Amino acid sequence: MKKRGSITSIRNDPDHKILTNNLPGPHTFRSAQDYPGNMHKPPHPIIIVLALLSFNFHLRAAEAIPNELIDFQGFMAIAQSTKDTRESHRLTEAQFQKMAAEPETIVLDARSADKFALRHIKGAISLPFTDFTAESLAKAIPKKTTRVLIYCNNNFLGSPAAFASKTAAASLNISTFIALRTYGYENVYELGPLLDVRTSKLPFAGTEVK
């Protein structure tokens, strides 16, 4: 039977799952069984609108704070592209010591100046990571083809004041390696192992060295 008004017609449905509508006229909400392939009901229009508004909000938020001097995507690209190179440029203690004594090689200490003053590998130059700029690096390492050896807090035990360990993922060696590559220094090598200053064969200098 068919009736106009507050209730739409009752259709021939064996499961009696027809959804009805109290709007005037033949406005019938269809059940999931009415759609081809027994598909689920399509999303409610309000849900679609809310999703679009949320996407638009996040998109506008990302575009709302421009800064041409900060490039996170560029950082990630360089970090990814140097992953394999860095692994092959990690040195043993003996390799590091041998290379440090060779010409056209600079040992760079990127820790803070006060940590450097306490203890550093003898012969290293100090340029704190926070002072890295194109100009400061050019002054410290004029030729970008120069071989640069780096080390950090997380390479040494036994000297907590000079070599205060950082969280592994925040190791200064990682940041320094990527930064030097970003500035165009391709010939960078890193001290790999964790050593004890009391037994290391590397020579040290500084105010805490007796």
C-alpha positions as CSV (number, residue, x, y, z in Angstrom):
1,M,0.0,0.0,0.0
2,K,1.1,3.6,-0.6
3,K,0.4,6.6,1.6
4,R,1.6,10.2,1.3
5,G,2.3,12.3,4.4
6,S,4.3,11.6,7.5
7,I,5.2,7.9,6.6
8,T,6.5,6.7,3.3
9,S,5.3,3.5,1.7
10,I,6.1,0.1,3.2
11,R,7.9,-1.8,0.6
12,N,8.0,-5.5,-0.1
13,D,11.0,-6.3,2.2
14,P,11.2,-9.7,3.8
15,D,13.4,-8.5,6.6
16,H,11.3,-5.4,7.4
17,K,14.4,-3.2,7.5
18,I,13.1,-0.4,5.4
19,L,14.1,3.1,6.7
20,T,11.3,5.6,6.6
21,N,11.1,9.4,6.6
22,N,8.5,11.7,8.0
23,L,9.1,14.4,5.4
24,P,6.2,15.1,3.0
25,G,6.4,13.5,-0.3
26,P,8.1,10.3,-1.6
27,H,11.5,10.8,0.2
28,T,12.6,7.3,1.1
29,F,16.0,6.5,2.8
30,R,17.3,3.4,1.3
31,S,18.7,0.4,3.2
32,A,22.2,-1.0,2.6
33,Q,20.6,-3.8,0.7
34,D,19.2,-1.3,-1.9
35,Y,22.8,-0.4,-3.0
36,P,24.6,-2.4,-5.7
37,G,26.9,-5.1,-4.4
38,N,25.4,-4.9,-0.9
39,M,27.6,-1.9,-0.2
40,H,27.6,-0.1,3.2
41,K,25.6,3.1,3.5
42,P,27.4,6.1,2.1
43,P,28.8,8.5,4.7
44,H,26.4,11.0,6.1
45,P,26.8,14.5,4.4
46,I,27.6,16.1,7.7
47,I,30.5,13.7,8.2
48,I,31.8,14.5,4.8
49,V,31.6,18.3,5.5
50,L,33.4,17.9,8.8
51,A,36.2,15.9,7.2
52,L,36.6,18.6,4.5
53,L,36.6,21.4,7.1
54,S,39.2,19.5,9.2
55,F,41.5,18.9,6.1
56,N,41.1,22.6,5.1
57,F,42.0,23.7,8.7
58,H,45.2,21.6,8.8
59,L,46.2,22.7,5.3
60,R,45.7,26.4,6.1
61,A,47.6,25.9,9.4
62,A,50.6,24.5,7.5
63,E,50.5,27.4,5.1
64,A,49.8,30.1,7.7
65,I,53.4,30.3,9.1
66,P,55.8,30.7,6.2
67,N,59.5,30.9,6.9
68,E,61.9,30.5,4.0
69,L,64.8,30.1,6.4
70,I,63.5,26.8,7.8
71,D,63.2,23.8,5.6
72,F,62.3,20.6,7.4
73,Q,61.7,18.7,4.2
74,G,65.1,19.7,2.9
75,F,66.7,18.5,6.2
76,M,64.9,15.1,5.9
77,A,65.9,14.7,2.3
78,I,69.6,15.2,3.1
79,A,69.4,13.0,6.2
80,Q,67.9,10.2,4.1
81,S,70.4,10.6,1.2
82,T,73.4,10.5,3.5
83,K,72.3,7.5,5.5
84,D,74.4,5.0,3.7
85,T,77.4,7.3,3.3
86,R,77.5,8.1,7.0
87,E,77.5,4.4,7.9
88,S,80.5,3.8,5.6
89,H,82.3,6.8,7.1
90,R,82.2,5.7,10.7
91,L,85.7,4.9,11.9
92,T,87.3,2.7,14.6
93,E,89.5,4.3,17.2
94,A,92.6,3.2,15.3
95,Q,91.3,4.5,11.9
96,F,90.4,7.8,13.5
97,Q,93.8,8.2,15.1
98,K,95.6,7.3,11.8
99,M,93.5,9.7,9.7
100,A,93.8,12.6,12.2
101,A,97.6,12.5,11.8
102,E,97.4,12.8,8.0
103,P,97.6,16.0,6.0
104,E,94.6,17.8,4.7
105,T,92.6,16.6,7.7
106,I,90.8,18.6,10.4
107,V,89.4,17.2,13.6
108,L,86.3,19.2,14.4
109,D,84.8,19.4,17.9
110,A,81.2,20.7,17.7
111,R,80.5,20.6,21.5
112,S,80.2,23.8,23.5
113,A,83.3,25.9,24.1
114,D,83.3,25.2,27.9
115,K,83.2,21.4,27.3
116,F,86.0,21.7,24.8
117,A,88.1,23.6,27.3
118,L,87.7,20.8,29.8
119,R,88.7,18.0,27.5
120,H,89.1,17.5,23.8
121,I,91.1,15.3,21.4
122,K,94.5,16.9,21.1
123,G,94.8,18.9,17.9
124,A,91.0,19.4,17.4
125,I,89.5,22.8,16.5
126,S,86.5,24.1,18.3
127,L,83.4,25.3,16.5
128,P,80.2,24.7,18.5
129,F,77.3,23.4,16.6
130,T,75.1,26.3,17.6
131,D,77.7,28.6,15.8
132,F,77.5,26.8,12.5
133,T,77.0,29.2,9.6
134,A,78.3,29.3,6.1
135,E,80.8,32.0,7.2
136,S,82.0,30.4,10.4
137,L,82.5,27.0,8.7
138,A,84.4,28.7,5.8
139,K,86.7,30.3,8.3
140,A,87.3,27.1,10.2
141,I,87.4,24.8,7.1
142,P,88.2,26.9,4.0
143,K,88.3,24.0,1.5
144,K,85.1,21.9,1.3
145,T,87.2,19.0,0.0
146,T,89.1,18.9,3.3
147,R,88.7,15.6,5.2
148,V,86.8,16.4,8.4
149,L,86.8,14.1,11.4
150,I,84.1,14.5,14.0
151,Y,83.4,13.1,17.5
152,C,81.0,14.0,20.3
153,N,79.8,13.5,23.9
154,N,78.5,10.1,23.1
155,N,81.9,8.7,22.1
156,F,83.4,8.8,25.6
157,L,82.8,7.6,29.1
158,G,84.8,8.5,32.2
159,S,84.6,12.2,31.8
160,P,80.9,13.2,32.6
161,A,81.7,16.9,32.9
162,A,83.3,17.2,29.5
163,F,81.4,14.4,27.7
164,A,77.9,14.5,29.2
165,S,76.0,11.8,27.2
166,K,72.9,12.8,25.2
167,T,70.0,10.6,24.3
168,A,71.2,8.3,21.5
169,A,68.9,9.7,18.8
170,A,70.0,13.2,19.7
171,S,73.7,12.4,19.4
172,L,75.7,15.4,18.3
173,N,77.6,13.4,15.7
174,I,74.3,12.8,13.8
175,S,73.4,16.5,13.7
176,T,77.0,17.5,12.9
177,F,77.4,15.1,10.1
178,I,74.1,16.1,8.4
179,A,74.8,19.8,8.9
180,L,78.3,19.6,7.4
181,R,76.8,17.8,4.4
182,T,74.2,20.4,4.1
183,Y,76.9,23.1,3.9
184,G,78.7,21.2,1.1
185,Y,81.3,19.3,3.1
186,E,81.3,15.8,1.5
187,N,84.5,14.4,3.0
188,V,83.2,13.9,6.6
189,Y,84.1,11.0,8.9
190,E,82.9,10.1,12.3
191,L,84.4,8.4,15.3
192,G,82.2,5.3,15.8
193,P,82.7,3.5,19.1
194,L,82.0,4.3,22.7
195,L,85.4,4.6,24.4
196,D,86.6,5.3,27.9
197,V,88.9,8.3,28.3
198,R,90.9,6.4,30.9
199,T,91.9,3.6,28.4
200,S,91.5,5.3,25.0
201,K,94.6,5.6,22.8
202,L,93.5,8.9,21.5
203,P,95.5,11.8,23.1
204,F,93.5,14.4,25.1
205,A,94.1,18.0,26.1
206,G,92.2,20.4,28.4
207,T,92.0,21.7,31.9
208,E,90.9,18.4,33.4
209,V,93.7,16.4,31.7
210,K,96.5,15.6,34.1
